[in-house]
Amino acid sequence: MLSGLILINKPSGPTSHDVVDEVRLSAKMQQVGHAGTLDPLAEGLLIVLVGEWTKKSMQFMKLPKEYTATLRLGLESDTCDIDGSIQEKKEFAIPPREDVESVLEKFRGKIKQIPPKFSAIKVKGVRAYEAARRNEEIELEAREVTINSLDVVWYRFPILTISVSSSSGTYIRALARDIGWELGTGAVISHLRREAIGEYNLRDAVKMRDINSKNIENFIKI
């Protein structure tokens, strides 16, 4: 019986569960899961666990993550990303690079973060995104997360690309939202790529289209 992990380079579009379903078909087994969701918009590293290794999911979920994120300033949305219901921020000053750097400094280290209302967190037994889709107001509590590093990769208004290394449980969409609030411009995620999970790196991942029932064993690591 197959057992181990597969490093998948998820494209933007499919859900993490879609990827798991494809691995199940190729592996011809049901005992397959992932170790940390990527939003449909996001691409990059997804750890898929097979066989007995599905019991280790929490071990992998606790690992720190690294991302490259592109923010579109001047916009806000209910999902904190470009796929949501977009509102254009009307009045603000275009922030210079030094102001952006100053704002990012506020988010390094331990911070309190309120998850996006479109998230899988449960409030009184209900998924937050389910309540949000019904336009129900729910109160999400702030959680402590750690931003190990946060740097500007590229900036020319309205596009800001950042690199982020963070603890597990960090919502990059919420980080983008909060950076936008601090800048006074608003911000949404327009592109997000997960580069690493702990010691596991995107450069070692395989594209889903390259896996099939005949070669899947070649991609399973233990």
C-alpha positions as CSV (number, residue, x, y, z in Angstrom):
1,M,0.0,0.0,0.0
2,L,1.3,3.5,-0.9
3,S,2.3,5.7,2.0
4,G,4.2,8.9,2.2
5,L,3.9,12.5,1.0
6,I,3.8,14.1,-2.4
7,L,4.9,17.7,-3.0
8,I,2.4,19.2,-5.5
9,N,2.8,22.5,-7.4
10,K,-0.9,23.5,-7.3
11,P,-2.0,25.9,-10.1
12,S,-4.4,28.8,-9.5
13,G,-8.0,27.7,-9.9
14,P,-8.5,24.2,-8.4
15,T,-9.2,23.8,-4.7
16,S,-6.9,21.9,-2.5
17,H,-9.6,19.2,-2.3
18,D,-9.6,19.0,-6.1
19,V,-5.9,18.1,-6.0
20,V,-6.5,15.5,-3.3
21,D,-9.3,13.9,-5.5
22,E,-6.9,13.7,-8.4
23,V,-4.2,12.0,-6.3
24,R,-6.9,9.5,-5.1
25,L,-7.7,8.6,-8.7
26,S,-4.0,8.2,-9.6
27,A,-3.2,6.3,-6.4
28,K,-6.4,4.2,-6.7
29,M,-7.0,4.6,-2.9
30,Q,-9.1,6.8,-0.6
31,Q,-6.6,7.4,2.2
32,V,-5.3,10.7,0.8
33,G,-5.4,14.2,2.4
34,H,-3.5,17.5,2.3
35,A,-1.5,19.2,5.1
36,G,-2.7,22.8,4.8
37,T,-5.2,24.4,2.4
38,L,-4.3,26.8,-0.4
39,D,-7.1,29.1,-1.6
40,P,-8.3,28.4,-5.2
41,L,-6.7,31.7,-6.2
42,A,-3.4,30.7,-4.8
43,E,-0.7,28.5,-6.4
44,G,2.4,26.8,-5.1
45,L,3.4,24.2,-2.7
46,L,0.7,21.8,-1.4
47,I,1.7,18.8,0.7
48,V,-0.5,15.8,-0.1
49,L,-0.3,12.8,2.3
50,V,-1.0,9.3,1.2
51,G,-1.8,6.2,3.2
52,E,-0.6,6.0,6.8
53,W,1.0,9.4,6.5
54,T,-2.5,11.0,6.6
55,K,-2.3,10.5,10.3
56,K,0.7,13.0,10.4
57,S,-1.3,15.9,8.9
58,M,-1.2,18.1,12.1
59,Q,2.6,17.7,12.2
60,F,2.9,19.3,8.8
61,M,0.2,21.9,9.4
62,K,2.3,23.3,12.3
63,L,5.3,24.1,10.1
64,P,6.1,27.7,9.2
65,K,5.2,28.8,5.6
66,E,6.8,31.1,3.0
67,Y,4.9,33.1,0.4
68,T,5.2,35.6,-2.4
69,A,2.1,37.8,-2.5
70,T,1.1,40.5,-4.9
71,L,-1.2,43.2,-3.5
72,R,-3.4,45.5,-5.5
73,L,-3.7,48.7,-3.6
74,G,-6.7,51.0,-3.9
75,L,-9.2,48.2,-3.7
76,E,-11.0,46.3,-1.0
77,S,-13.1,43.1,-1.1
78,D,-15.2,40.9,1.1
79,T,-12.8,38.0,0.6
80,C,-9.7,40.1,0.9
81,D,-8.6,39.0,-2.6
82,I,-9.3,40.0,-6.2
83,D,-12.0,37.2,-6.6
84,G,-14.3,38.8,-4.1
85,S,-16.9,41.6,-4.3
86,I,-14.6,44.6,-5.2
87,Q,-15.0,48.1,-3.9
88,E,-12.7,50.9,-5.1
89,K,-11.2,53.1,-2.4
90,K,-12.0,56.7,-3.6
91,E,-9.8,59.1,-1.6
92,F,-6.3,58.4,-0.4
93,A,-2.7,59.6,-1.0
94,I,-0.5,57.3,-3.0
95,P,2.1,56.0,-0.5
96,P,5.8,56.4,-1.4
97,R,8.1,53.5,-0.9
98,E,9.3,54.7,2.5
99,D,5.8,54.8,3.8
100,V,5.2,51.2,2.6
101,E,8.4,50.1,4.3
102,S,7.3,51.8,7.5
103,V,4.0,50.1,7.5
104,L,5.5,46.7,6.9
105,E,7.7,47.1,10.0
106,K,4.5,47.2,12.1
107,F,3.6,43.7,11.0
108,R,6.9,41.9,11.8
109,G,7.1,39.7,14.8
110,K,4.1,38.6,16.9
111,I,0.8,40.3,15.8
112,K,-2.9,40.0,16.4
113,Q,-4.8,39.0,13.2
114,I,-8.6,38.7,12.6
115,P,-9.1,36.0,10.0
116,P,-11.1,36.9,6.9
117,K,-14.8,36.3,7.1
118,F,-14.5,34.0,4.1
119,S,-12.4,31.4,5.9
120,A,-13.0,27.9,7.2
121,I,-12.8,28.8,10.9
122,K,-15.8,27.6,12.9
123,V,-17.8,30.0,15.0
124,K,-20.4,28.3,17.2
125,G,-20.2,25.2,15.0
126,V,-20.6,27.1,11.7
127,R,-17.9,27.7,9.1
128,A,-17.2,31.4,8.7
129,Y,-17.5,31.3,5.0
130,E,-20.9,29.6,5.2
131,A,-22.2,32.4,7.3
132,A,-20.6,35.0,5.1
133,R,-22.3,33.6,2.0
134,R,-25.7,34.0,3.8
135,N,-24.8,37.6,4.7
136,E,-24.9,36.7,8.4
137,E,-22.7,38.8,10.7
138,I,-20.4,36.7,12.8
139,E,-17.6,37.9,15.2
140,L,-14.2,36.4,14.5
141,E,-11.7,36.7,17.3
142,A,-8.2,38.0,16.7
143,R,-5.5,35.4,16.9
144,E,-1.8,35.7,17.6
145,V,0.4,34.8,14.7
146,T,4.1,35.4,14.0
147,I,5.5,37.1,10.9
148,N,9.1,36.0,10.8
149,S,10.0,38.2,7.8
150,L,8.1,40.6,5.6
151,D,9.9,42.4,2.7
152,V,9.1,44.4,-0.4
153,V,10.0,42.5,-3.5
154,W,8.6,45.1,-6.0
155,Y,6.5,48.3,-5.7
156,R,5.0,50.6,-8.1
157,F,1.6,51.9,-7.2
158,P,-0.9,50.2,-7.3
159,I,1.1,47.0,-7.3
160,L,3.0,45.8,-4.2
161,T,4.7,42.4,-4.2
162,I,6.0,41.1,-0.8
163,S,7.7,38.1,0.5
164,V,6.4,36.6,3.7
165,S,7.6,34.0,6.2
166,S,5.0,33.3,8.8
167,S,3.9,30.9,11.5
168,S,1.1,28.4,10.8
169,G,-2.4,29.8,11.1
170,T,-1.4,33.1,9.4
171,Y,-3.9,34.3,6.7
172,I,-2.0,36.2,4.0
173,R,-5.3,37.6,2.7
174,A,-5.8,39.1,6.2
175,L,-2.3,40.4,6.2
176,A,-2.9,42.1,2.9
177,R,-6.2,43.6,4.1
178,D,-4.5,45.0,7.2
179,I,-1.5,46.4,5.3
180,G,-4.0,48.2,3.0
181,W,-5.8,49.6,6.1
182,E,-2.6,50.9,7.5
183,L,-1.6,52.5,4.2
184,G,-5.1,54.1,3.9
185,T,-5.4,52.7,0.4
186,G,-7.1,49.4,1.0
187,A,-5.6,46.3,-0.6
188,V,-6.5,42.9,-2.0
189,I,-4.5,39.9,-2.9
190,S,-4.2,39.6,-6.7
191,H,-1.6,36.8,-6.8
192,L,-0.4,34.4,-4.1
193,R,2.3,31.6,-4.3
194,R,3.4,29.4,-1.5
195,E,7.1,28.9,-1.8
196,A,7.9,26.6,1.1
197,I,6.4,24.7,4.1
198,G,9.1,24.1,6.7
199,E,12.0,22.4,4.9
200,Y,9.8,21.5,1.9
201,N,10.3,23.7,-1.1
202,L,8.2,24.5,-4.2
203,R,11.2,23.8,-6.4
204,D,11.0,20.1,-5.5
205,A,7.3,19.9,-6.3
206,V,5.6,18.1,-9.2
207,K,2.8,19.5,-11.3
208,M,-0.5,17.5,-11.0
209,R,-0.7,16.9,-14.8
210,D,2.6,15.0,-14.6
211,I,1.2,12.4,-12.2
212,N,-0.7,9.3,-13.2
213,S,-1.4,5.8,-12.0
214,K,1.7,4.4,-13.6
215,N,4.3,6.8,-12.1
216,I,2.8,8.1,-8.9
217,E,5.1,5.9,-6.8
218,N,8.0,7.8,-8.1
219,F,6.8,11.0,-6.5
220,I,6.0,9.7,-3.0
221,K,8.6,10.7,-0.4
222,I,9.0,9.2,3.0
